Amino acid sequence: MLKSNKFNFVYHAAMSTLAVSLAIAPANALPGQNIKTVLNWAKTKPQLPTLTYSSEAHGYGGNKGNLYFYADVPEQNGTVTKEGITFSGDSSIKFTTKNAKALKLLENIYSSNIANDFQKSRYVTKVGRDQFYRGQKYGYITAAVQNGTNLQIIPLSKLQEFIDSAKYCQTHQCDL
């Protein structure tokens, strides 16, 4: 009887700790999540714009100052396939694994977990202007764009698919 009570106490204490940690853990909207989660998360981030749907772009996006944020989603109420940030107007910010300002921007938008995953990611290859990185949690695609820098976060399981698609589009007409 004593062992059973001890087990119940330990079990309930563990479940309570888990519930509290999940309740106070910061929410991150990332590829693989439902777009409703992303839209709700974006509303809590003062640095992000209000996101609106565009059927032509197959996703949600918006501008706020020098920042453009977008979430690709094949269906208006579906699952996010990738997210991206384009930052322009400040040449000191470049999405590289060594740029402190860009890493701080990622941390402010997402979390230190995502910023650290990108910072510790391994360079895989370059196709055209896109550089591909493999993190522990996500894949990343960076590119220098006109007057700015771009970072895309993709599911790690789809990294090779994105590389193959970029290679294909180097020699074929693609609708990006």
C-alpha positions in Angstrom: 0.0 0.0 0.0 2.8 2.4 0.9 4.6 1.8 -2.5 1.3 2.5 -4.3 0.8 5.8 -2.6 4.4 6.7 -3.2 4.0 5.9 -6.9 0.8 7.9 -7.1 2.5 10.9 -5.4 5.5 10.8 -7.8 3.3 10.3 -10.8 1.0 13.2 -10.0 4.0 15.4 -9.1 5.6 14.6 -12.5 2.4 15.3 -14.4 1.8 18.6 -12.6 5.4 19.7 -13.4 4.9 18.8 -17.0 1.6 20.7 -17.2 3.1 23.8 -15.6 6.1 23.7 -17.9 3.9 23.3 -21.0 1.6 26.2 -19.9 4.5 28.6 -19.4 6.7 27.5 -22.4 6.7 30.2 -25.1 4.7 29.3 -28.1 6.6 29.1 -31.4 4.8 28.9 -34.7 7.0 26.8 -37.0 6.6 24.7 -40.2 4.4 21.7 -39.6 1.9 23.6 -37.4 -1.6 24.5 -38.4 -1.9 28.0 -39.9 -4.3 29.0 -37.1 -1.6 28.4 -34.6 0.8 30.6 -36.6 -1.7 33.4 -37.0 -2.4 33.4 -33.2 1.3 33.3 -32.4 2.0 36.2 -34.9 -0.5 38.4 -33.0 1.6 38.0 -29.8 4.8 39.2 -31.5 4.9 43.0 -31.7 7.7 43.0 -34.2 5.6 41.0 -36.7 3.0 42.4 -39.1 -0.6 41.5 -39.4 -0.7 38.5 -41.7 -3.1 38.3 -44.6 -3.9 35.5 -47.0 -2.9 35.6 -50.6 -4.1 32.8 -52.9 -1.4 33.8 -55.5 1.4 33.4 -52.9 -0.2 30.3 -51.4 0.2 31.6 -47.9 0.1 34.4 -45.4 2.4 37.4 -45.3 2.8 41.0 -44.3 5.3 43.9 -43.9 6.2 45.9 -40.8 8.9 48.4 -41.2 12.0 46.6 -42.7 10.6 43.2 -42.0 8.5 40.9 -44.2 7.3 37.7 -42.7 5.5 34.9 -44.5 4.1 31.5 -44.0 3.6 29.2 -47.0 0.5 27.0 -46.6 -1.0 25.1 -49.6 -4.6 25.5 -48.3 -5.9 28.6 -46.5 -6.6 26.6 -43.3 -3.9 24.0 -43.7 -0.4 23.2 -42.4 2.5 25.5 -42.8 5.2 24.1 -45.1 7.8 26.8 -44.6 8.2 30.2 -43.0 10.4 33.1 -44.1 11.7 36.4 -42.9 13.1 39.0 -45.2 14.9 42.0 -43.6 15.9 45.0 -45.7 17.5 48.4 -45.3 20.2 47.4 -42.8 23.4 46.0 -44.5 24.8 45.0 -41.1 22.1 42.3 -40.8 22.7 39.2 -42.9 21.2 35.8 -42.2 24.4 33.8 -41.6 25.2 31.5 -38.7 27.8 34.1 -37.5 25.9 37.4 -37.7 25.0 38.4 -34.1 22.3 40.9 -35.2 20.5 38.3 -37.4 20.7 35.7 -34.6 19.2 38.2 -32.1 16.4 39.0 -34.6 15.7 35.2 -34.8 15.7 34.9 -31.1 13.3 37.9 -30.7 10.9 36.5 -33.2 11.1 32.8 -32.4 13.2 31.8 -29.4 16.8 31.2 -28.4 16.2 27.5 -29.3 15.6 28.4 -33.0 18.4 31.0 -33.0 20.8 28.4 -31.5 19.6 25.7 -33.9 20.4 28.0 -36.9 23.7 29.2 -35.4 24.9 25.6 -34.9 23.5 24.3 -38.2 25.8 22.7 -40.7 26.2 24.2 -44.2 25.1 21.7 -46.8 25.2 23.3 -50.2 24.6 26.3 -52.3 22.2 26.3 -55.3 22.0 29.6 -57.2 21.7 32.3 -54.5 20.3 29.9 -51.9 22.5 28.4 -49.2 21.1 25.3 -47.4 21.8 24.5 -43.8 20.9 21.4 -41.6 20.0 22.1 -38.0 19.1 19.6 -35.3 15.4 20.6 -35.5 14.9 22.4 -38.8 16.4 23.0 -42.2 17.3 26.6 -43.2 17.7 28.4 -46.5 19.4 31.8 -46.6 19.8 34.2 -49.5 21.0 37.7 -50.2 18.1 39.6 -51.7 17.8 43.0 -53.2 18.7 45.5 -50.4 18.3 42.7 -47.8 18.6 39.2 -46.5 16.2 36.3 -46.4 15.9 33.2 -44.1 13.5 30.3 -44.7 12.7 27.7 -42.0 11.7 24.3 -43.4 11.0 20.9 -41.9 14.3 19.1 -41.6 12.7 16.0 -43.2 12.1 18.1 -46.4 15.6 19.6 -46.7 16.8 17.3 -49.5 13.5 17.9 -51.3 14.1 21.6 -51.3 17.7 21.2 -52.5 16.5 18.9 -55.3 13.8 21.4 -56.3 16.3 24.3 -56.4 18.6 22.3 -58.6 15.8 21.3 -60.9 14.8 25.0 -61.2 18.3 25.9 -62.2 17.8 24.2 -65.6 14.0 24.2 -66.0 11.2 26.8 -65.9 9.8 26.9 -62.4 7.0 28.9 -60.9 8.5 30.0 -57.7 
